[in-house]
């Protein structure tokens, strides 16, 4: 190898290379075709990798959507169950109120019957007592008249 740098003089001498003088082993069209094939293969691998990544991303998004839908469905089920429970509680409360109302009405009716019965008995006794007194008085009066 020849040096283009002269250390003693400090000057640089450029080397001129003729590109045609360099021997080429292969045909440039064949090289171009080979490079194009390599580029096409590399582009195909890149596209396949991109498609695989896209497919994986789509599957991931679909899984997330399904999980979100499942979560929403479960929340709706919980809400529906809560509404059913509240409706049952409300129905039970209303039924208990109706039963309590019927019991109060029956109790009030019974109290009125007892009160009426007691009043009726008192009135009968009072009437019986007055009738008895009147008979006694009449009996005395009639006895007075008859004997007198």
C-alpha positions in Angstrom: 0.0 0.0 0.0 1.4 3.3 -0.9 1.1 6.3 1.3 -0.2 9.5 -0.2 1.0 11.4 2.8 4.6 12.6 2.8 5.7 13.0 6.3 8.8 15.1 5.5 7.2 17.6 3.3 3.8 17.9 5.1 1.9 17.9 1.8 -1.0 15.6 0.8 -1.1 14.1 -2.6 -4.6 12.9 -3.7 -5.0 9.4 -5.2 -7.2 9.2 -8.2 -9.1 5.9 -8.7 -10.7 5.0 -11.9 -14.0 3.2 -11.2 -13.8 1.3 -14.5 -10.5 0.0 -13.4 -11.9 -1.9 -10.5 -12.8 -5.4 -11.6 -16.4 -6.4 -11.1 -17.2 -10.1 -10.6 -20.9 -10.0 -11.2 -23.4 -8.5 -13.6 -25.0 -5.3 -12.3 -28.5 -6.3 -13.5 -28.2 -9.5 -11.5 -27.0 -7.6 -8.5 -29.9 -5.2 -8.9 -32.4 -8.1 -9.2 -30.9 -9.7 -6.1 -31.1 -6.5 -4.1 -34.6 -6.0 -5.2 -35.5 -9.5 -4.1 -33.8 -9.0 -0.8 -35.7 -5.6 -0.3 -39.0 -7.3 -1.3 -38.4 -10.1 1.1 -37.5 -7.7 3.9 -40.6 -5.6 3.1 -42.7 -8.7 3.2 -41.3 -9.7 6.6 -42.0 -6.1 7.8 -45.6 -6.2 6.5 -46.1 -9.7 8.1 -44.7 -8.4 11.4 -47.0 -5.4 11.2 -50.0 -7.6 10.4 -49.1 -9.8 13.3 -48.9 -6.8 15.6 -52.1 -5.4 14.3 -53.9 -8.8 14.8 -52.5 -9.0 18.3 -53.7 -5.4 19.0 -57.1 -6.2 17.6 -57.4 -9.4 19.8 -56.2 -7.4 22.8 -58.8 -4.7 22.2 -61.5 -7.3 21.6 -60.6 -9.0 24.9 -60.8 -5.7 26.7 -64.2 -5.0 25.1 -65.5 -8.4 26.1 -64.2 -7.9 29.7 -65.9 -4.5 29.8 -69.1 -6.0 28.4 -69.0 -8.7 31.0 -68.4 -6.1 33.7 -71.3 -4.1 32.5 -73.5 -7.2 32.4 -72.5 -8.2 35.9 -73.2 -4.7 37.1 -76.7 -4.8 35.4 -77.4 -8.2 37.0 -76.4 -6.8 40.5 -78.6 -3.7 39.9 -81.5 -5.9 38.7 -81.1 -8.2 41.7 -81.1 -5.1 44.0 -84.2 -3.8 42.3 -85.9 -7.2 42.8 -84.9 -7.3 46.4 -86.2 -3.8 47.0 -89.4 -4.6 45.2 -89.8 -7.7 47.4 -89.1 -5.7 50.5 -91.6 -3.1 49.5 -94.2 -5.8 48.7 -93.5 -7.4 52.1 -93.8 -4.1 53.8 -97.1 -3.3 52.1 -98.5 -6.8 52.9 -97.5 -6.4 56.5 -99.2 -2.9 56.6 -102.3 -4.5 55.1 -102.2 -7.3 57.7 -101.7 -4.8 60.5 -104.6 -2.7 59.2 -106.8 -5.8 59.1 -105.8 -6.7 62.7 -106.5 -3.2 63.9 -109.9 -3.2 62.2 -110.7 -6.5 63.7 -109.5 -5.4 67.1 -111.6 -2.2 66.8 -114.6 -4.1 65.7 -114.2 -6.5 68.6 -113.8 -3.6 71.0 -117.0 -2.1 69.6 -118.8 -5.4 69.9 -117.6 -5.8 73.5 -118.5 -2.2 74.2 -121.9 -2.6 72.6 -122.5 -5.9 74.4 -121.5 -4.3 77.7 -123.7 -1.3 77.0 -126.5 -3.6 76.0 -126.1 -5.7 79.2 -126.1 -2.5 81.3 -129.2 -1.2 79.6 -130.9 -4.6 80.0 -130.0 -4.6 83.7 -131.2 -1.1 84.1 -134.4 -1.8 82.3 -134.9 -5.0 84.3 -134.2 -3.1 87.5 -136.7 -0.4 86.6 -139.3 -2.9 85.6 -138.7 -4.8 88.8 -139.1 -1.6 90.8 -142.2 -0.6 88.9 -143.7 -4.0 89.5 -142.9 -3.8 93.2 -144.3 -0.4 93.4 -147.4 -1.4 91.5 -147.6 -4.4 93.7 -147.5 -2.3 96.7 -149.9 0.2 95.3 -152.2 -2.5 94.2 -151.8 -4.1 97.6 -152.6 -0.9 99.2 -155.6 -0.4 97.1 -156.8 -4.0 97.6 -156.3 -4.0 101.3 -157.0 -0.5 101.9 
